[in-house]
Amino acid sequence: MLSCFDAKTGATIYEGELAGNGGFKASPCVADGRIFCTDQRGVTFVVQAGPQFKLLSKNVNDEMTWSSPALADGAIFLRTAAHLLRIESPR
């Protein structure tokens, strides 16, 4: 589950399901209005930041991943059990 709360009141704004079975050890990170959540099985869920839950994509790398994504120079870096991946959009 990904939950969003009002910072002033503590009221729940939404709870959205991230449909993975891997569980999460990595911390989510935010960039360009998107929240990136990577589960232990290597699935990265991309959620639109804002007051409504909107799953934008689900990207699978099929490798155990415990580390949080790192963001730099327009790319996402993911450390899996066997690889360091750099993912970016074509310019």
N, C-alpha and C positions, 0 to 999 in steps of 0.2 A: 504494500500500500504506500502511496505517496500522499501525504496530508499537507494541506495549506491552512494556516491559521491567521486570523487578524492579529497583528502585533499589539494593538492597543487593548483589545477586549479579550483576546484568547479564544474567540468564537471560531468554530470550524468553518472554513470557506468551502473546502471540498476535500474528499478522500477519493483518490483514483487508484485503480488496481493496475499494477505492473504485472502482467500475466507471465511470470517466469517461475520456475521451480528451483532456482539456484540459490535463493537467499542472497543477502547483501552484506559484504564486509567493507566494501569501498564507500567512501563518502561521495555524495552527489556534488557536482560542480555546475556552475552557471556561466554561460557566455552567449552573447548575441540574442538575448531573450529566450534562451532555451536551457532546460535543466537536463543534465546528462547523468544517468544512473546506470552503473554497470554491475551486473550480478556475478556470482561466483562461477557460473558456467560460461561467462564471456559474452553475455548478451547486454548490449548497451541500449537502454530505453531513452528516447529523446522526447521530452515533454515541453510544450509551450509554457513559458513563464507567464503568469497572470492569474486572474480571479476564477478561471474555469479550467478544469482538467481537460487537456487535449493531447493525446499521444500522437506525436508527429511521425515517429519511426521506431523500429526495433531492428537493431543491427547485430548479427551473430558472428562471432569469430571462433566459436567452438573450442576455446582453450580456457582452462581455469584462470580466473582473474580475481585477485584479492586487493590489488592496489587501486587507488582512486585515479581517474583520468587526470591528465595534466593538459593545460591549454596554453599554447604559445604560438605566436606568429601565424595565426589563422589555422592552426592544425590542432588535432587532438592526439595525444600520446597515450597509449594503453600498454601497460606492462602485464603480460600474461605469464604463465608458468614457464614458457619456452621462448617467447619473443618480446621485442619492443616494437610496437606498431605505431606508425605515423599515418594519420588519416586526415586528408584535407580535400576540399573541393577544387576542381580545376579553375585556374584563374583566367 
